[in-house]
């Protein structure tokens, strides 16, 4: 039987700070453009859609922030769902050693999902800081 897993939630609260000068804004814009150049990047998809629609710079950053917050909410809801069902998962009898290997793989998967959620939260916080800096 698998040992009961405990859910640990880490919340990163980042106080938004507007950039001190135009150079700080330029650094953030370059970082956004660099991330947008990555294949499969949410930022890249958003920038492409914003440019296709002819959005202004401010509208583009509002769109980026909105999409980031939507993705963060999706991740948060998924986390809540997985936390809710975890106590009801039962182990299935199997050959010796198989359960241990499966437990290790599940643990890696959970850690990977938590890491992705944390990176998404940090990205959303960064997008929020960027959009607030434009206002």
SULPE-V747820 format. One record per residue. RES is the residue in one small letter. PHI is phi in whole degrees, -180 to 180 (999 if undefined). Layout:
RES,PHI ; RES,PHI
This chain:
x,999 ; x,-72 ; x,-68 ; x,-64 ; x,-89 ; x,-106 ; x,-92 ; x,-120 ; x,-110 ; x,-111 ; x,-115 ; x,-99 ; x,-97 ; x,-112 ; x,-77 ; x,-64 ; x,-129 ; x,-70 ; x,-62 ; x,-78 ; x,-154 ; x,-63 ; x,-65 ; x,-62 ; x,-65 ; x,-62 ; x,-63 ; x,-65 ; x,-61 ; x,-62 ; x,-63 ; x,-65 ; x,-63 ; x,-64 ; x,-65 ; x,-64 ; x,-79 ; x,-69 ; x,-65 ; x,80 ; x,-71 ; x,-60 ; x,-60 ; x,-61 ; x,-63 ; x,-66 ; x,-61 ; x,-62 ; x,-65 ; x,-65 ; x,-67 ; x,-64 ; x,-87 ; x,73 ; x,-68 ; x,-70 ; x,-59 ; x,-64 ; x,-63 ; x,-62 ; x,-71 ; x,-65 ; x,-61 ; x,-60 ; x,-62 ; x,-62 ; x,-63 ; x,-63 ; x,-68 ; x,-62 ; x,-65 ; x,-63 ; x,-63 ; x,-59 ; x,-64 ; x,-62 ; x,-64 ; x,-63 ; x,-62 ; x,-61 ; x,-60 ; x,-64 ; x,-66 ; x,-69 ; x,-89 ; x,-55 ; x,-65 ; x,-94 ; x,-73 ; x,-114 ; x,-81 ; x,-107 ; x,-58 ; x,-148 ; x,-65 ; x,-56 ; x,93 ; x,-67 ; x,-60 ; x,-63 ; x,-65 ; x,-65 ; x,-61 ; x,-64 ; x,-66 ; x,-65 ; x,-61 ; x,-61 ; x,-63 ; x,-64 ; x,-61 ; x,-64 ; x,-66 ; x,-66 ; x,-61 ; x,-62 ; x,-62 ; x,-65 ; x,-64 ; x,-66 ; x,-62 ; x,-65 ; x,-63 ; x,-64 ; x,-63 ; x,-65 ; x,-62 ; x,-64 ; x,-60 ; x,-64 ; x,-67 ; x,-68 ; x,-67 ; x,-81 ; x,-74
